[in-house]
């Protein structure tokens, strides 16, 4: 995964589809909460 400021050294190799799905949803929720704090 890459961000504006570069790589997070994020490697999904060896993860199951379920683990990847859960991780994506967790990352999205964290980002949504951050945006809620920034824009409220």
PDBQT receptor file of N, H, CA, C and O in Angstrom, charges set to zero:
ATOM      1  N   UNK A   1       0.854  -1.174   0.000  1.00  0.00    +0.000 N 
ATOM      2  CA  UNK A   1       0.000   0.000   0.000  1.00  0.00    +0.000 C 
ATOM      3  C   UNK A   1       0.896   1.231   0.000  1.00  0.00    +0.000 C 
ATOM      4  O   UNK A   1       1.925   1.257   0.674  1.00  0.00    +0.000 OA
ATOM      5  N   UNK A   2       0.509   2.234  -0.744  1.00  0.00    +0.000 N 
ATOM      6  H   UNK A   2      -0.328   2.214  -1.292  1.00  0.00    +0.000 HD
ATOM      7  CA  UNK A   2       1.283   3.461  -0.837  1.00  0.00    +0.000 C 
ATOM      8  C   UNK A   2       0.426   4.663  -0.488  1.00  0.00    +0.000 C 
ATOM      9  O   UNK A   2      -0.749   4.745  -0.847  1.00  0.00    +0.000 OA
ATOM     10  N   UNK A   3       1.038   5.578   0.211  1.00  0.00    +0.000 N 
ATOM     11  H   UNK A   3       1.993   5.512   0.502  1.00  0.00    +0.000 HD
ATOM     12  CA  UNK A   3       0.357   6.799   0.619  1.00  0.00    +0.000 C 
ATOM     13  C   UNK A   3       1.028   7.992  -0.033  1.00  0.00    +0.000 C 
ATOM     14  O   UNK A   3       2.026   7.852  -0.739  1.00  0.00    +0.000 OA
ATOM     15  N   UNK A   4       0.470   9.164   0.210  1.00  0.00    +0.000 N 
ATOM     16  H   UNK A   4      -0.341   9.278   0.784  1.00  0.00    +0.000 HD
ATOM     17  CA  UNK A   4       1.041  10.401  -0.310  1.00  0.00    +0.000 C 
ATOM     18  C   UNK A   4       2.512  10.531   0.066  1.00  0.00    +0.000 C 
ATOM     19  O   UNK A   4       3.329  10.998  -0.727  1.00  0.00    +0.000 OA
ATOM     20  N   UNK A   5       2.836  10.112   1.287  1.00  0.00    +0.000 N 
ATOM     21  H   UNK A   5       2.172   9.733   1.931  1.00  0.00    +0.000 HD
ATOM     22  CA  UNK A   5       4.207  10.268   1.781  1.00  0.00    +0.000 C 
ATOM     23  C   UNK A   5       5.047   9.008   1.588  1.00  0.00    +0.000 C 
ATOM     24  O   UNK A   5       6.126   8.907   2.171  1.00  0.00    +0.000 OA
ATOM     25  N   UNK A   6       4.587   8.050   0.791  1.00  0.00    +0.000 N 
ATOM     26  H   UNK A   6       3.710   8.132   0.317  1.00  0.00    +0.000 HD
ATOM     27  CA  UNK A   6       5.401   6.873   0.482  1.00  0.00    +0.000 C 
ATOM     28  C   UNK A   6       4.797   5.576   0.966  1.00  0.00    +0.000 C 
ATOM     29  O   UNK A   6       3.632   5.516   1.358  1.00  0.00    +0.000 OA
ATOM     30  N   UNK A   7       5.610   4.544   0.932  1.00  0.00    +0.000 N 
ATOM     31  H   UNK A   7       6.557   4.593   0.613  1.00  0.00    +0.000 HD
ATOM     32  CA  UNK A   7       5.177   3.185   1.263  1.00  0.00    +0.000 C 
ATOM     33  C   UNK A   7       4.998   3.000   2.762  1.00  0.00    +0.000 C 
ATOM     34  O   UNK A   7       5.664   3.650   3.569  1.00  0.00    +0.000 OA
ATOM     35  N   UNK A   8       4.093   2.111   3.117  1.00  0.00    +0.000 N 
ATOM     36  H   UNK A   8       3.552   1.584   2.462  1.00  0.00    +0.000 HD
ATOM     37  CA  UNK A   8       3.929   1.705   4.511  1.00  0.00    +0.000 C 
ATOM     38  C   UNK A   8       4.589   0.352   4.752  1.00  0.00    +0.000 C 
ATOM     39  O   UNK A   8       4.406  -0.234   5.819  1.00  0.00    +0.000 OA
ATOM     40  N   UNK A   9       5.351  -0.158   3.787  1.00  0.00    +0.000 N 
ATOM     41  H   UNK A   9       5.499   0.318   2.920  1.00  0.00    +0.000 HD
ATOM     42  CA  UNK A   9       5.913  -1.508   3.882  1.00  0.00    +0.000 C 
ATOM     43  C   UNK A   9       4.808  -2.504   4.172  1.00  0.00    +0.000 C 
ATOM     44  O   UNK A   9       4.920  -3.324   5.083  1.00  0.00    +0.000 OA
ATOM     45  N   UNK A  10       3.759  -2.429   3.405  1.00  0.00    +0.000 N 
ATOM     46  H   UNK A  10       3.668  -1.763   2.665  1.00  0.00    +0.000 HD
ATOM     47  CA  UNK A  10       2.534  -3.187   3.602  1.00  0.00    +0.000 C 
ATOM     48  C   UNK A  10       2.529  -4.361   2.631  1.00  0.00    +0.000 C 
ATOM     49  O   UNK A  10       2.488  -4.161   1.417  1.00  0.00    +0.000 OA
ATOM     50  N   UNK A  11       2.571  -5.578   3.153  1.00  0.00    +0.000 N 
ATOM     51  H   UNK A  11       2.604  -5.740   4.139  1.00  0.00    +0.000 HD
ATOM     52  CA  UNK A  11       2.661  -6.766   2.314  1.00  0.00    +0.000 C 
ATOM     53  C   UNK A  11       1.502  -7.701   2.628  1.00  0.00    +0.000 C 
ATOM     54  O   UNK A  11       1.309  -8.089   3.780  1.00  0.00    +0.000 OA
ATOM     55  N   UNK A  12       0.728  -8.066   1.603  1.00  0.00    +0.000 N 
ATOM     56  H   UNK A  12       0.885  -7.751   0.667  1.00  0.00    +0.000 HD
ATOM     57  CA  UNK A  12      -0.424  -8.936   1.788  1.00  0.00    +0.000 C 
ATOM     58  C   UNK A  12      -0.141 -10.392   1.408  1.00  0.00    +0.000 C 
ATOM     59  O   UNK A  12      -1.029 -11.241   1.480  1.00  0.00    +0.000 OA
ATOM     60  N   UNK A  13       1.076 -10.669   1.011  1.00  0.00    +0.000 N 
ATOM     61  H   UNK A  13       1.798  -9.979   0.953  1.00  0.00    +0.000 HD
ATOM     62  CA  UNK A  13       1.420 -12.035   0.623  1.00  0.00    +0.000 C 
ATOM     63  C   UNK A  13       1.178 -12.988   1.792  1.00  0.00    +0.000 C 
ATOM     64  O   UNK A  13       1.578 -12.719   2.924  1.00  0.00    +0.000 OA
ATOM     65  N   UNK A  14       0.527 -14.086   1.497  1.00  0.00    +0.000 N 
ATOM     66  H   UNK A  14       0.202 -14.305   0.577  1.00  0.00    +0.000 HD
ATOM     67  CA  UNK A  14       0.265 -15.092   2.526  1.00  0.00    +0.000 C 
ATOM     68  C   UNK A  14      -1.027 -14.878   3.293  1.00  0.00    +0.000 C 
ATOM     69  O   UNK A  14      -1.410 -15.727   4.098  1.00  0.00    +0.000 OA
ATOM     70  N   UNK A  15      -1.703 -13.768   3.063  1.00  0.00    +0.000 N 
ATOM     71  H   UNK A  15      -1.392 -13.079   2.409  1.00  0.00    +0.000 HD
ATOM     72  CA  UNK A  15      -2.978 -13.513   3.728  1.00  0.00    +0.000 C 
ATOM     73  C   UNK A  15      -4.083 -14.246   2.980  1.00  0.00    +0.000 C 
ATOM     74  O   UNK A  15      -4.010 -14.418   1.763  1.00  0.00    +0.000 OA
ATOM     75  N   UNK A  16      -5.092 -14.672   3.700  1.00  0.00    +0.000 N 
ATOM     76  H   UNK A  16      -5.152 -14.533   4.688  1.00  0.00    +0.000 HD
ATOM     77  CA  UNK A  16      -6.263 -15.261   3.060  1.00  0.00    +0.000 C 
ATOM     78  C   UNK A  16      -7.153 -14.138   2.542  1.00  0.00    +0.000 C 
ATOM     79  O   UNK A  16      -6.990 -12.982   2.933  1.00  0.00    +0.000 OA
ATOM     80  N   UNK A  17      -8.087 -14.474   1.671  1.00  0.00    +0.000 N 
ATOM     81  H   UNK A  17      -8.219 -15.413   1.354  1.00  0.00    +0.000 HD
ATOM     82  CA  UNK A  17      -9.023 -13.465   1.147  1.00  0.00    +0.000 C 
ATOM     83  C   UNK A  17      -9.824 -12.849   2.291  1.00  0.00    +0.000 C 
ATOM     84  O   UNK A  17     -10.086 -11.646   2.289  1.00  0.00    +0.000 OA
ATOM     85  N   UNK A  18     -10.206 -13.653   3.247  1.00  0.00    +0.000 N 
ATOM     86  H   UNK A  18      -9.993 -14.630   3.249  1.00  0.00    +0.000 HD
ATOM     87  CA  UNK A  18     -10.967 -13.144   4.399  1.00  0.00    +0.000 C 
ATOM     88  C   UNK A  18     -10.129 -12.162   5.221  1.00  0.00    +0.000 C 
ATOM     89  O   UNK A  18     -10.639 -11.130   5.657  1.00  0.00    +0.000 OA
ATOM     90  N   UNK A  19      -8.865 -12.471   5.434  1.00  0.00    +0.000 N 
ATOM     91  H   UNK A  19      -8.451 -13.309   5.080  1.00  0.00    +0.000 HD
ATOM     92  CA  UNK A  19      -7.985 -11.576   6.193  1.00  0.00    +0.000 C 
ATOM     93  C   UNK A  19      -7.792 -10.251   5.457  1.00  0.00    +0.000 C 
ATOM     94  O   UNK A  19      -7.794  -9.189   6.080  1.00  0.00    +0.000 OA
ATOM     95  N   UNK A  20      -7.627 -10.309   4.148  1.00  0.00    +0.000 N 
ATOM     96  H   UNK A  20      -7.626 -11.171   3.642  1.00  0.00    +0.000 HD
ATOM     97  CA  UNK A  20      -7.452  -9.094   3.353  1.00  0.00    +0.000 C 
ATOM     98  C   UNK A  20      -8.721  -8.253   3.401  1.00  0.00    +0.000 C 
ATOM     99  O   UNK A  20      -8.659  -7.036   3.573  1.00  0.00    +0.000 OA
ATOM    100  N   UNK A  21      -9.862  -8.898   3.248  1.00  0.00    +0.000 N 
ATOM    101  H   UNK A  21      -9.913  -9.887   3.108  1.00  0.00    +0.000 HD
ATOM    102  CA  UNK A  21     -11.139  -8.186   3.294  1.00  0.00    +0.000 C 
ATOM    103  C   UNK A  21     -11.314  -7.494   4.631  1.00  0.00    +0.000 C 
ATOM    104  O   UNK A  21     -11.691  -6.323   4.678  1.00  0.00    +0.000 OA
ATOM    105  N   UNK A  22     -11.048  -8.199   5.714  1.00  0.00    +0.000 N 
ATOM    106  H   UNK A  22     -10.742  -9.150   5.676  1.00  0.00    +0.000 HD
ATOM    107  CA  UNK A  22     -11.182  -7.624   7.061  1.00  0.00    +0.000 C 
ATOM    108  C   UNK A  22     -10.222  -6.458   7.226  1.00  0.00    +0.000 C 
ATOM    109  O   UNK A  22     -10.591  -5.429   7.793  1.00  0.00    +0.000 OA
ATOM    110  N   UNK A  23      -9.002  -6.604   6.741  1.00  0.00    +0.000 N 
ATOM    111  H   UNK A  23      -8.702  -7.439   6.281  1.00  0.00    +0.000 HD
ATOM    112  CA  UNK A  23      -8.009  -5.548   6.875  1.00  0.00    +0.000 C 
ATOM    113  C   UNK A  23      -8.421  -4.306   6.088  1.00  0.00    +0.000 C 
ATOM    114  O   UNK A  23      -8.288  -3.187   6.585  1.00  0.00    +0.000 OA
ATOM    115  N   UNK A  24      -8.919  -4.491   4.869  1.00  0.00    +0.000 N 
ATOM    116  H   UNK A  24      -9.027  -5.400   4.466  1.00  0.00    +0.000 HD
ATOM    117  CA  UNK A  24      -9.373  -3.356   4.060  1.00  0.00    +0.000 C 
ATOM    118  C   UNK A  24     -10.511  -2.630   4.771  1.00  0.00    +0.000 C 
ATOM    119  O   UNK A  24     -10.529  -1.400   4.821  1.00  0.00    +0.000 OA
ATOM    120  N   UNK A  25     -11.452  -3.381   5.315  1.00  0.00    +0.000 N 
ATOM    121  H   UNK A  25     -11.438  -4.380   5.274  1.00  0.00    +0.000 HD
ATOM    122  CA  UNK A  25     -12.573  -2.757   6.027  1.00  0.00    +0.000 C 
ATOM    123  C   UNK A  25     -12.098  -2.028   7.280  1.00  0.00    +0.000 C 
ATOM    124  O   UNK A  25     -12.596  -0.944   7.587  1.00  0.00    +0.000 OA
ATOM    125  N   UNK A  26     -11.152  -2.601   8.000  1.00  0.00    +0.000 N 
ATOM    126  H   UNK A  26     -10.748  -3.481   7.750  1.00  0.00    +0.000 HD
ATOM    127  CA  UNK A  26     -10.598  -1.945   9.186  1.00  0.00    +0.000 C 
ATOM    128  C   UNK A  26      -9.867  -0.659   8.814  1.00  0.00    +0.000 C 
ATOM    129  O   UNK A  26     -10.007   0.357   9.494  1.00  0.00    +0.000 OA
ATOM    130  N   UNK A  27      -9.083  -0.705   7.729  1.00  0.00    +0.000 N 
ATOM    131  H   UNK A  27      -8.969  -1.531   7.176  1.00  0.00    +0.000 HD
ATOM    132  CA  UNK A  27      -8.367   0.483   7.266  1.00  0.00    +0.000 C 
ATOM    133  C   UNK A  27      -9.357   1.577   6.850  1.00  0.00    +0.000 C 
ATOM    134  O   UNK A  27      -9.168   2.750   7.172  1.00  0.00    +0.000 OA
ATOM    135  N   UNK A  28     -10.407   1.181   6.137  1.00  0.00    +0.000 N 
ATOM    136  H   UNK A  28     -10.560   0.228   5.876  1.00  0.00    +0.000 HD
ATOM    137  CA  UNK A  28     -11.429   2.137   5.703  1.00  0.00    +0.000 C 
ATOM    138  C   UNK A  28     -12.104   2.785   6.912  1.00  0.00    +0.000 C 
ATOM    139  O   UNK A  28     -12.293   4.001   6.936  1.00  0.00    +0.000 OA
ATOM    140  N   UNK A  29     -12.464   1.989   7.906  1.00  0.00    +0.000 N 
ATOM    141  H   UNK A  29     -12.310   1.001   7.887  1.00  0.00    +0.000 HD
ATOM    142  CA  UNK A  29     -13.124   2.527   9.091  1.00  0.00    +0.000 C 
ATOM    143  C   UNK A  29     -12.209   3.493   9.831  1.00  0.00    +0.000 C 
ATOM    144  O   UNK A  29     -12.665   4.538  10.296  1.00  0.00    +0.000 OA
ATOM    145  N   UNK A  30     -10.942   3.166   9.946  1.00  0.00    +0.000 N 
ATOM    146  H   UNK A  30     -10.571   2.317   9.569  1.00  0.00    +0.000 HD
ATOM    147  CA  UNK A  30      -9.989   4.068  10.598  1.00  0.00    +0.000 C 
ATOM    148  C   UNK A  30      -9.898   5.388   9.840  1.00  0.00    +0.000 C 
ATOM    149  O   UNK A  30      -9.877   6.459  10.447  1.00  0.00    +0.000 OA
ATOM    150  N   UNK A  31      -9.845   5.307   8.529  1.00  0.00    +0.000 N 
ATOM    151  H   UNK A  31      -9.862   4.437   8.037  1.00  0.00    +0.000 HD
ATOM    152  CA  UNK A  31      -9.757   6.515   7.711  1.00  0.00    +0.000 C 
ATOM    153  C   UNK A  31     -11.039   7.343   7.824  1.00  0.00    +0.000 C 
ATOM    154  O   UNK A  31     -10.984   8.570   7.908  1.00  0.00    +0.000 OA
ATOM    155  N   UNK A  32     -12.183   6.672   7.825  1.00  0.00    +0.000 N 
ATOM    156  H   UNK A  32     -12.227   5.675   7.756  1.00  0.00    +0.000 HD
ATOM    157  CA  UNK A  32     -13.465   7.362   7.965  1.00  0.00    +0.000 C 
ATOM    158  C   UNK A  32     -13.536   8.103   9.308  1.00  0.00    +0.000 C 
ATOM    159  O   UNK A  32     -14.016   9.235   9.367  1.00  0.00    +0.000 OA
ATOM    160  N   UNK A  33     -13.064   7.474  10.366  1.00  0.00    +0.000 N 
ATOM    161  H   UNK A  33     -12.674   6.555  10.318  1.00  0.00    +0.000 HD
ATOM    162  CA  UNK A  33     -13.064   8.117  11.674  1.00  0.00    +0.000 C 
ATOM    163  C   UNK A  33     -12.128   9.319  11.699  1.00  0.00    +0.000 C 
ATOM    164  O   UNK A  33     -12.450  10.348  12.294  1.00  0.00    +0.000 OA
ATOM    165  N   UNK A  34     -10.971   9.192  11.056  1.00  0.00    +0.000 N 
ATOM    166  H   UNK A  34     -10.710   8.356  10.573  1.00  0.00    +0.000 HD
ATOM    167  CA  UNK A  34     -10.041  10.312  10.971  1.00  0.00    +0.000 C 
ATOM    168  C   UNK A  34     -10.684  11.485  10.241  1.00  0.00    +0.000 C 
ATOM    169  O   UNK A  34     -10.596  12.625  10.698  1.00  0.00    +0.000 OA
ATOM    170  N   UNK A  35     -11.328  11.212   9.111  1.00  0.00    +0.000 N 
ATOM    171  H   UNK A  35     -11.399  10.286   8.740  1.00  0.00    +0.000 HD
ATOM    172  CA  UNK A  35     -11.990  12.282   8.364  1.00  0.00    +0.000 C 
ATOM    173  C   UNK A  35     -13.098  12.920   9.190  1.00  0.00    +0.000 C 
ATOM    174  O   UNK A  35     -13.307  14.131   9.120  1.00  0.00    +0.000 OA
ATOM    175  N   UNK A  36     -13.801  12.119   9.964  1.00  0.00    +0.000 N 
ATOM    176  H   UNK A  36     -13.631  11.135  10.020  1.00  0.00    +0.000 HD
ATOM    177  CA  UNK A  36     -14.849  12.665  10.823  1.00  0.00    +0.000 C 
ATOM    178  C   UNK A  36     -14.305  13.625  11.864  1.00  0.00    +0.000 C 
ATOM    179  O   UNK A  36     -14.947  14.624  12.188  1.00  0.00    +0.000 OA
ATOM    180  N   UNK A  37     -13.123  13.328  12.389  1.00  0.00    +0.000 N 
ATOM    181  H   UNK A  37     -12.601  12.517  12.125  1.00  0.00    +0.000 HD
ATOM    182  CA  UNK A  37     -12.504  14.224  13.383  1.00  0.00    +0.000 C 
ATOM    183  C   UNK A  37     -11.982  15.489  12.710  1.00  0.00    +0.000 C 
ATOM    184  O   UNK A  37     -12.078  16.578  13.275  1.00  0.00    +0.000 OA
ATOM    185  N   UNK A  38     -11.434  15.351  11.516  1.00  0.00    +0.000 N 
ATOM    186  H   UNK A  38     -11.356  14.466  11.058  1.00  0.00    +0.000 HD
ATOM    187  CA  UNK A  38     -10.825  16.485  10.816  1.00  0.00    +0.000 C 
ATOM    188  C   UNK A  38     -11.897  17.455  10.332  1.00  0.00    +0.000 C 
ATOM    189  O   UNK A  38     -11.714  18.670  10.412  1.00  0.00    +0.000 OA
ATOM    190  N   UNK A  39     -13.010  16.932   9.831  1.00  0.00    +0.000 N 
ATOM    191  H   UNK A  39     -13.159  15.945   9.766  1.00  0.00    +0.000 HD
ATOM    192  CA  UNK A  39     -14.022  17.768   9.185  1.00  0.00    +0.000 C 
ATOM    193  C   UNK A  39     -15.256  18.018  10.053  1.00  0.00    +0.000 C 
ATOM    194  O   UNK A  39     -16.302  18.414   9.538  1.00  0.00    +0.000 OA
ATOM    195  N   UNK A  40     -15.145  17.795  11.336  1.00  0.00    +0.000 N 
ATOM    196  H   UNK A  40     -14.296  17.474  11.754  1.00  0.00    +0.000 HD
ATOM    197  CA  UNK A  40     -16.318  18.084  12.187  1.00  0.00    +0.000 C 
ATOM    198  C   UNK A  40     -16.092  19.280  13.062  1.00  0.00    +0.000 C 
ATOM    199  O   UNK A  40     -16.974  19.656  13.834  1.00  0.00    +0.000 OA
TER     200      UNK A  40
